[in-house]
């Protein structure tokens, strides 16, 4: 893609792809020396009601509402952030947006609009995993990115279309899942998985370490390859570029100390989130578009620090807060207004 085409693509994306949606969750994964870290923002109009849930290994789960659903007994204890508690799927209320297990595997779901996303039809002989259940399924059952990709790329499961209704500010409407995924593990392996108009696309290593929303990742990578620099907008393209620029600097300085890397990753988060009270001019009617929460992950320590936009103190979660061998969920934290 040449620079003229890139400029046209950017203009089109800026004016059409996020008008009316304006989701711009952004993630960054860093691995160097002692540091094995991630940061992720959740950006949406409306209260998230995010709850942090710890679940011990040995839980029996079904990952789709089909006759051919994948069903397992979980191998790993997990921490999960369950978002949008009033939204409805075929398997119940809410969706797991972020998950980490006690082996150090992270799995997360981010917005990718239906202009890009479509999942292929499942096959009769392959178990189904709902597109909205992928973080659950991955964190429950796998220790590494390689294991997750083996299951997806070698058709051990079919990731199938799923409907979600009553997301905040959707006025009760339903939509097919507009999502893509990022996975990371303690070894530093990282991958992005997208289904673009039914075609599986997998990006591994440096290509997958920073992720945001529209357009599909291949377009973001073209911008990077052609030397585009970030500016001060909250458009997803710019936010991903800022994450990449800061992490490129971290690698250039060889930041290997865990504390120093955590401090630098806070800079990534603060540079890529939408802001708490920032007017979003990408909308037809500009409105305040907050980052509802940011989570900082230390994969080696099995720790989350969760910072909600409308509370003062950050919250810390880890695997010592519940019985990892008890096959049951424990709610570790909810938004204060939901208590």
Secondary structure, DSSP 4 states (H G I P E B T S, - for coil): --HHHHHHHHHHIIIIISTTT-----EEEEEETTEEEEEEEEE-SS----EEEEE-S--EEE--SSTTB-EEE--S-EEEEEEEEEEEETTEEEEEEEEEETTS-EEEEEE--TTTB-PPPP-TTSEEEETTSHHHHHHHH-SSHHHHHHHHHTTSEEEE--EEE--TTSTT-EEE--EEEEEE-TTS-EEEEEEETTEEEEEEGGGGSEE-SSS-HHHHHHHHHTT----S--SHHHHHHHHHHHHHHHHHTT---HHHHHHHHHHHHHHHS--SS-EETTSSS-EE--EEEEEEEETTTTEEEEEETT-SS-EEEETTSS-TTSSSEEEEEE-GGG-
